[in-house]
Amino acid sequence: MTPSFSATSTTDQVLEGVDLRGKRVLVTGVSAGIGVETARALAARGAYVVGTARDLAKAEVATAQVRADAAAHGGGFELAALDLADLKSVRACADDLLAKGQGFDLVIANAGVMATPLSHTADGFETQFGTNHLGHFVLVNRCASLLGAGARLVNLASSGHRFSNVDLDDPNFARTAYDPFVAYGRSKTANILFALAFDQRHRHRGVRATAVHPGGIHTELGRHMDSSQLEGMIENLNEQLAAEGKAPFQWKTIPQGAATSVWAGVVAPAEAVGGQYCENCHVGKIVADDVVISAISEGVRGYALDSANAIALWRKSEEMVGESFPAP
């Protein structure tokens, strides 16, 4: 029987008694926050973790504890250069991993940006959609052959997907007024839809994919918001929660924020989480689009788990990156 965990569960609690020796894991975004904790928790159970980062010098310092815990518990850790906002870097990283030819039992697409000012990636994509979705779309699909039977993909999504469905007619805000959180919502919906589509394409060979919401955690992800913005958002959130009869908002700790990633990656049954949206260490339930809920409340919008929407996004993503990834 699978143990029951919750919003307050930590990585160490979720992975208690789990032996990952002999397992290989790829985690993107290990220079700060939950990426570092995710890598540490897995390496401390004996996994060999390859962590990617844009700034390797920063990541080298940030992952000192990852290396220490890996050495103490039979795991391993190495860094790989990856800038998700530059497809040249993404393809170079994938090519290097493919050349090494070592498979992965788990890929956690953790890296991302949030609420950035209007800007564009090296390839001309709106920054949040290009970084959070398209960069991972190319990396994961190029490395798909390294995922064998029993492997899993975990995409870091967010309750922020409820800010917006994807807009496949204007993904770069060429004709739409730019809003940082609408853009973030589009990218997070795309993360969920990508996991759904990848799961549908690879489940026949024993590879499953899922999307997870880590919860509200105070990390570098919010660096584009000033303190007054953040305080205003929390004040509005608490008003919404009070109206729902719920307690005020509390930040999760980083180990609590990373818990759902490792739960979905190695603890939960693959059949339970494959093609699903997970939060607080359980599978989330669909909430109808017309139901008003606070940004921190549980639930996934139906458009984020719609198969037709997932197929359309896949095709649009291939068109945007100029690369085709047919089902194996």
Secondary structure as GFF3:
##gff-version 3
##sequence-region A 1 328
A	DSSP	alpha_helix	11	14	.	.	.	ID=ss1
A	DSSP	beta_strand	24	28	.	.	.	ID=ss2
A	DSSP	alpha_helix	33	43	.	.	.	ID=ss3
A	DSSP	beta_strand	48	53	.	.	.	ID=ss4
A	DSSP	alpha_helix	56	62	.	.	.	ID=ss5
A	DSSP	alpha_helix	64	72	.	.	.	ID=ss6
A	DSSP	beta_strand	76	81	.	.	.	ID=ss7
A	DSSP	alpha_helix	87	100	.	.	.	ID=ss8
A	DSSP	beta_strand	104	109	.	.	.	ID=ss9
A	DSSP	alpha_helix	127	128	.	.	.	ID=ss10
A	DSSP	pi_helix	129	135	.	.	.	ID=ss11
A	DSSP	alpha_helix	136	142	.	.	.	ID=ss12
A	DSSP	three_ten_helix	144	146	.	.	.	ID=ss13
A	DSSP	beta_strand	147	156	.	.	.	ID=ss14
A	DSSP	three_ten_helix	159	163	.	.	.	ID=ss15
A	DSSP	alpha_helix	180	202	.	.	.	ID=ss16
A	DSSP	three_ten_helix	203	205	.	.	.	ID=ss17
A	DSSP	beta_strand	208	213	.	.	.	ID=ss18
A	DSSP	three_ten_helix	220	222	.	.	.	ID=ss19
A	DSSP	alpha_helix	227	243	.	.	.	ID=ss20
A	DSSP	alpha_helix	254	262	.	.	.	ID=ss21
A	DSSP	pi_helix	263	267	.	.	.	ID=ss22
A	DSSP	alpha_helix	270	273	.	.	.	ID=ss23
A	DSSP	beta_strand	277	279	.	.	.	ID=ss24
A	DSSP	beta_strand	282	283	.	.	.	ID=ss25
A	DSSP	beta_strand	286	287	.	.	.	ID=ss26
A	DSSP	beta_strand	300	301	.	.	.	ID=ss27
A	DSSP	three_ten_helix	302	305	.	.	.	ID=ss28
A	DSSP	alpha_helix	307	321	.	.	.	ID=ss29
###
